[in-house]
Amino acid sequence: MILALACALVAAVGYGLGTVLQAAGARRAAVAEHLDVMLMARLARQLSYLGGLALDAVAFIAALVALRTLPLFVVQAAVAASIGVTALTAVRVFGFRLRAPDKLAIGALIFGLGLLCVSARGQRAAHLTPFAGRLLLLGVVVVAAGGVVAARRRDSHAGVALAACAGLGFAGTAIAGRAVHLPTPAWHVVGQPAAIALVLYGACGMLMFASALQRGSITGTSAMMFAVQTIVPAIVGLIALGDRTRPRFELIAVIGFGLTLGASLFLARYTEAVETVAHEPAAPRS
């Protein structure tokens, strides 16, 4: 279980730094008036965005390893803490100063993660029934449809709506990663609904988050995405996948989860420093 906890922390650092680089790249691409599947191809020309994706890939693999034995509420809370890493990076790189409430939030973040580590119990996820597997796949269609609708909005809430859809996409990725089981031989995993859903949810999440970064502030989009992708999997894991804490550590886990998520969202506003420096106005596409 120590390896799984270490991987969860690696995921937090990787996602946090990756957000900074992806934001710089996404801001340099032209904004489309709809959910543009070619956006990823244009972003591939941005070295900063590719660097962010590379860090995301490392973080993603680390999170998958952690999900093999840790409950979703622990891993996703650690991923939410990546906003704190993003904020601290902005402070270090751009010279921002931490106020007393910010330092308190960082302390709460670290303390919350510590409580989650103490309360965590290593365990395998429950097997999905065939119906649950199909339901998981159906959710991809729902998330994709929601992203298409959100991308067509012309108001100031378009970025937040897309970020919520991105959060649902990454939530589905986490749920599928927790639910997938490695058969023998291992290549049979390709046919599992959970494995298929993992890839499709991840693609939806990446595309929608990139689109959200173009339409709204990094603080708002990141906070919404991480809130959704943290809370939804935690609930699903407890209800459907048999996630549990150590005996008599339920309250400690709840406090740790709340502190981690709340502190991360409080620190999210520091990512505005990244937006200010990385922002380069892009000409709308015709």
N, C-alpha and C positions, 0 to 999 in steps of 0.2 A: 504493500500500500504506500510505502514511502516513495517509490518510483512514480506512482500515479499522482501523488501530491506534488512532487517536483515537476512533473509534466504539466500539471494544471498551472503552476506558477510560470513556467516557460511560455505557456499559451498566453497568459496575461501580458507578459513583456512583449512577446512577438506581435500580438494584435495591437497593443498600445503604440508601439513604434510604427507599425504598418499603417495605421490610420493617418499619421502625420504625412508619410510619403504618398499615400494614395490621394489625400486631399490636394496636395500640390499638383499631382498629375491630372486629376479630374478637373481642376479649375482651368487648366490650359486647353481643354478640349471644347469644341463648339457645343453649345446647348441645343438639343433637339426639342421639338414641340410635342413629342410623343415618346413612348418607351422604345428607344432605338436599340435594336439588337446589335447594330454595327458600332455602338459606342465602345464596346470592349476592344474592337479592332483598332479604333482610333487611339484609345488609351494605351495600347500596346507599344505605341511609338514614344511614349513618355517614360524615360528611364526611372524617374522618381516613382511613377505608378508601378512599374515592374518591380522595383525594389520593395515597395510596399506589399505587392503580391507575394514576393519570395518570403518575406517575413510572415505573412499570413499563412503561407503553405507550411512553414515550420511550426507555427502556432497551431494550425489545424491538425497536423499529425500528432503533436503533443497532446492536444485536447482529446483526440480519438483514443490515444493510449490511456489517458486518465479515465475516460468514460468506460473502459473495459471493466474497471473495478470500483470506481467512485460514483456515488449518486449524482444525478443531474443537478440538483440544487447546489452541490459543492463546486462542480466544474464550471457551471454557468455563472456562479457568483465570482469565481476567480476570473473568468473571461470579462465580466462586467468591471472588474477592478482594473482592466486595461485602460479604462478612461483615466484613471489616476496616473498611470504610466504616461499617457499622452499629455496630461496636464503638467506633470513634472518635467517632461521633455521640453515643453514650451517654456517653462520657467528657466530651465538650464540654458537653452539655446538662445532665447530671445530676451533674457535678463529680467523677467517678471519677478516680483517679490511676493512671497507668501505672507498673507495676513494671518493674524491669530486664528480666525475661524477656519482658514484653509489648512493650517498646521493641525488643528484639532480634527478636521475631516480626514487628513492623511493618517493620523493616529487611530481614528475610528476604523478606517479602512484596514489597516494592518491588524488591529485588534479583532475586527470582524472575521477576517480570513483565518486568524489564529483559532478563534472559536469554532469555525467550520472544520478546520483540520482536526481539532480535538474531538468534535462530535461525529466525524465521518466514520462510516463502517464500510470496509471493503466487501463488495458483493457483486454478483452477476445480475444483470437485468433479467426480468421474467421474459419468457418466450412470447412473441406475438402470436395470436391466433391468426388463421388465414383471413378472417374478416377484418381484424385490426390492421393487418398488413395492407389490405386493399384500401382501407380507410386512410392509412398514412399516405398512400400514393394519391388518393383522391384529393388530399389536402394540397398537393402541388398545384392542381388545377385552380383551386380556390385562391391560393396565394398569387399565382400568375395573373388571374383575372383581376384581383384587387390591385395589383401593380399597374396593370393597363389602365384601369379607371383612375387611379391616383395620378398617373403621368399625364392624363388629359386635363387635369385641373389647371386653372389659370390664376388661382388666388395665391395668397401668401402661405397657405397651409399645404401646398403641394409637396414641398420637401419633407415636412413632418409625416404626411400621409404615406409617401414613398418609403420613408425610414421605418414606419410601422410595418409595412409590407416586407421590407428587407429583414426586419427583426423576426417576423414570422417565418421567413425563408431560413434564416440561420437557426431559429428555434427548431424547425423541422429537421435541419441537418443534425443538430445535437440529439434530438429524440431518436432519429434513425441510427446515428452512430452508437447510441446506448443500446438500442434494440437489436442491432445486427449481431449475428452469431457466426463464428468461423467454423465451417463444417470440415469434414475430411473426405476428399481432398479440398484444399482451401479455395481452389478456383471455382468451386460450386457456389461460392458466396455471390457471384455475379447474378445468379438467378433469383436471389432473395429480394422481395419487395422492399425491405428496409434498405438494402444496398443501392437499389435503383433510386429510391426516394432520397437517399443521402446526396447523390450526385445532382439530382434535379433541384432539390431545395437549395443546395449550395450555389448552383448557377443562378437561380432566381435571386438569392440574397445578394450576390456580388453585383449583378446588373442593377438591381433596384437601389442598392446603397450608393453606387457610383452616380446614378441619376439623382438621388436625393442630395448628394453633396453639391451637385450643380445648381440646385434650386433653393437650397436653404443654408442656414448657418451650420457650421460644423458642430457647434455646441448642441443646437436643437436636434439635428438629425442623429448625431451619435448618441445623445441621451435617450431619445425615443427608441432607437434601434436596440440599444443594450438593455433598456428596461423590458421591452417585449421579449427579446431573446433570452432573458434571464428568468423572468417570472413564468412565462408559458411552459417551458420545459420542466421547471421545478414542479409545477402543479401536475403536469402529465406524468412525470416520473413517480410522484407519490401515489397518484391514483391508479395508473395503469401498468407501471413497470416494477412495482414492488420496492422502490427506493425507501430506505429507512435510515435512521440515525443509530448510533450506539444506544443500548438500553438506558433509559432515564436521562438521555442527553437531548431530548426533543426541544426543550425550551432554549437550551444553549445554542442549538442549531438555528432556531428561529431568530434569536437575537443576533447571531453572527451574520445570518443572511440579510437581515434588515440593515445592520450597520454597514455591511459591505456595499449593498446596493445603494443605500441612501448617501453614503459618503462619495461613491463613484459619481452619482448624478450631480451632487453638489459641486464636485471638482470639474465637471464637464465644461463649465463655462470658460475654463482656462484654455480650451482648444480654440477659442476665438483668436488667441495669439497666432496660432498656426494659420488660421484663415486670413488674418490681416497681412501676414508676411507672404504667404503662398498665393494670395489672390492676384490673378491677372484677368481682367475682363476679357470674355470670349465673345466673338461675334455670333449671333444666332444663326442657325442653319436655315436655309430657305427650303 
